[in-house]
């Protein structure tokens, strides 16, 4: 995928286009097309995050920008990353990650001399312990599905781990770098229990925990033993939570923070207008309104089709993003090699009303609750759906708000009828399988279709591009037919930053690398 860094027009005219290198690139790339010099060592960055974690255990953190990816990268470092321009897999704590049998087995080779912040070795045994525990359903990890793709792990030597897959997955590296599989914590520290670990987490990342004052701030200090010296460049990072996007952008504009993780198209536009940097990782798919097919009313395809036909997504974009969002006409963007032009849901009010009336005549009037997260964006969407559907007969929508920290619980209990989910990706594997396969624990809609499953399996195991294209064409056909949800916007994995912040480098699903950041005073 291509990373786009966007600037206000006046700034762009002066500075020209900029594309920051990924982790393997030049550390001197900065806020313009010209190098800004060597990174400045020292200083503190004040960073805004969207939600506070419920724990620092890497298993329950999510490796996407909106759910504490920056914190996970800071404390634990990364095994792998990817170049967001070319999609090329790059190596960090891992020296290599290879398969010689089309994804039936992999060999992970670690860099020599890796240590945790307590001085103990980050070795193959530590990786095995972390990866094996992610499968435990009692842990409630959002990465359990990807970890379960592994049948077994075997320590070959201190730096080498052999991974045997449950079935061949040639593109398994994407499952590692976009999930908690990418973060390795000290087994000894994890075995001490959740309370002890949250007080003193032990990883091999660029930063260590100095203090966590819940509902206030997380203070991080430079790890002097970090393997990739002289990184990290900053001495300290202070993380504060700001769930309200207006608060985030106003804090940035007033100089109250150096950088903010962002998820809202409206706020990105405001940030640019104010002269701030923005960095967006464009992805396929996007965010969608998921309808839980496990229970009424959405166990009936007519209810799902009625809602999809009723919604005016352009009007919703105005409500949620002030018209600044990016709609999702098809699952894959036009620049994707998997793009086919197959169209997703389109509005048809007459058809929607016909379906609502038909359901009511069958004794099934549509009534459900939209479970919204406690963010402005989520609430605006839920209330927008509620308002639009109020114009139709035989459908009633209630809205319930829950905290963002409830995400992991909802993933495992499926205690909702409608909510926001996402299926955004650079490569369709593993995210489409995870989102829509009947065997996936993270299948939020509960969709179960043999043809869809077969196509997702084929896309996962195929070894040629043409076979993968054919598989994902069928995937799109089945999603359009069965309507497990309504895609309402492309995802905006992004940051906004002051002009003196350099080294902004994201990977995967907008996962920001803290070790690359530096500030020019």
SULJOFEN-V215921 format. One record per backbone hydrogen bond with DSSP energy under -1.0 kcal/mol. CO is the residue of the C=O (numbers start at 1). NH is the residue of the N-H. If there is no record, write none. Layout:
# SULJOFEN-V215921
co:CO nh:NH
co:CO nh:NH
This chain:
# SULJOFEN-V215921
co:4 nh:280
co:6 nh:278
co:8 nh:12
co:9 nh:13
co:10 nh:14
co:11 nh:15
co:12 nh:16
co:15 nh:33
co:22 nh:25
co:26 nh:29
co:28 nh:36
co:43 nh:235
co:43 nh:236
co:45 nh:238
co:46 nh:258
co:46 nh:259
co:47 nh:240
co:48 nh:261
co:49 nh:242
co:57 nh:60
co:62 nh:64
co:64 nh:67
co:64 nh:69
co:67 nh:62
co:68 nh:72
co:69 nh:73
co:70 nh:74
co:71 nh:75
co:72 nh:76
co:73 nh:77
co:74 nh:207
co:75 nh:205
co:78 nh:93
co:79 nh:92
co:79 nh:94
co:81 nh:90
co:83 nh:87
co:88 nh:83
co:90 nh:81
co:93 nh:111
co:96 nh:109
co:98 nh:107
co:103 nh:169
co:104 nh:165
co:106 nh:163
co:107 nh:98
co:108 nh:161
co:109 nh:95
co:109 nh:96
co:114 nh:122
co:116 nh:119
co:120 nh:116
co:121 nh:123
co:123 nh:127
co:124 nh:128
co:125 nh:129
co:126 nh:130
co:127 nh:131
co:128 nh:132
co:129 nh:133
co:130 nh:134
co:132 nh:135
co:133 nh:136
co:136 nh:139
co:141 nh:144
co:143 nh:147
co:144 nh:148
co:146 nh:149
co:147 nh:150
co:149 nh:166
co:152 nh:164
co:154 nh:162
co:158 nh:124
co:159 nh:110
co:160 nh:156
co:160 nh:157
co:161 nh:108
co:162 nh:154
co:163 nh:106
co:164 nh:151
co:164 nh:152
co:169 nh:172
co:171 nh:174
co:172 nh:176
co:173 nh:177
co:174 nh:178
co:176 nh:179
co:179 nh:182
co:180 nh:183
co:182 nh:79
co:186 nh:190
co:187 nh:191
co:190 nh:193
co:193 nh:197
co:194 nh:198
co:195 nh:199
co:196 nh:200
co:202 nh:186
co:203 nh:117
co:206 nh:223
co:208 nh:221
co:211 nh:219
co:213 nh:216
co:213 nh:217
co:217 nh:213
co:218 nh:239
co:219 nh:210
co:219 nh:211
co:220 nh:237
co:221 nh:208
co:223 nh:226
co:228 nh:231
co:233 nh:42
co:235 nh:222
co:236 nh:45
co:237 nh:220
co:238 nh:47
co:239 nh:218
co:240 nh:49
co:244 nh:248
co:245 nh:249
co:246 nh:250
co:247 nh:251
co:248 nh:252
co:249 nh:253
co:250 nh:254
co:251 nh:256
co:252 nh:255
co:258 nh:498
co:259 nh:48
co:260 nh:496
co:262 nh:494
co:264 nh:268
co:265 nh:269
co:266 nh:270
co:267 nh:271
co:268 nh:272
co:269 nh:273
co:270 nh:274
co:271 nh:276
co:272 nh:275
co:277 nh:497
co:278 nh:6
co:279 nh:495
co:280 nh:4
co:284 nh:425
co:286 nh:423
co:287 nh:488
co:287 nh:489
co:288 nh:421
co:289 nh:486
co:290 nh:419
co:292 nh:295
co:297 nh:300
co:300 nh:303
co:300 nh:304
co:301 nh:305
co:302 nh:306
co:303 nh:307
co:304 nh:308
co:305 nh:309
co:306 nh:310
co:307 nh:311
co:309 nh:348
co:312 nh:316
co:313 nh:317
co:314 nh:318
co:315 nh:319
co:316 nh:320
co:317 nh:321
co:317 nh:323
co:318 nh:322
co:321 nh:324
co:326 nh:490
co:329 nh:344
co:331 nh:285
co:333 nh:336
co:336 nh:339
co:348 nh:352
co:349 nh:353
co:350 nh:354
co:351 nh:355
co:352 nh:356
co:353 nh:357
co:354 nh:358
co:355 nh:359
co:356 nh:360
co:357 nh:361
co:358 nh:362
co:359 nh:364
co:360 nh:363
co:366 nh:396
co:368 nh:398
co:369 nh:418
co:370 nh:400
co:372 nh:402
co:373 nh:375
co:375 nh:379
co:376 nh:380
co:377 nh:381
co:378 nh:382
co:379 nh:383
co:380 nh:384
co:381 nh:385
co:382 nh:386
co:383 nh:387
co:384 nh:388
co:385 nh:389
co:386 nh:390
co:388 nh:391
co:389 nh:392
co:394 nh:366
co:396 nh:368
co:398 nh:370
co:400 nh:372
co:402 nh:374
co:403 nh:406
co:404 nh:407
co:406 nh:410
co:407 nh:411
co:408 nh:412
co:409 nh:413
co:410 nh:414
co:414 nh:416
co:417 nh:292
co:418 nh:371
co:419 nh:290
co:421 nh:288
co:423 nh:286
co:425 nh:284
co:428 nh:432
co:430 nh:434
co:431 nh:435
co:432 nh:436
co:433 nh:437
co:437 nh:440
co:440 nh:443
co:442 nh:444
co:445 nh:293
co:449 nh:453
co:450 nh:454
co:451 nh:455
co:452 nh:456
co:453 nh:457
co:454 nh:458
co:455 nh:459
co:456 nh:460
co:457 nh:461
co:458 nh:462
co:464 nh:468
co:465 nh:469
co:466 nh:470
co:467 nh:471
co:468 nh:472
co:469 nh:473
co:470 nh:474
co:471 nh:475
co:472 nh:476
co:473 nh:477
co:474 nh:478
co:475 nh:479
co:476 nh:480
co:477 nh:481
co:478 nh:482
co:479 nh:483
co:484 nh:291
co:486 nh:289
co:489 nh:287
co:493 nh:281
co:494 nh:262
co:495 nh:279
co:496 nh:260
co:497 nh:277
co:498 nh:501
co:500 nh:520
co:502 nh:518
co:505 nh:513
co:507 nh:511
co:509 nh:65
co:511 nh:507
co:514 nh:517
co:518 nh:502
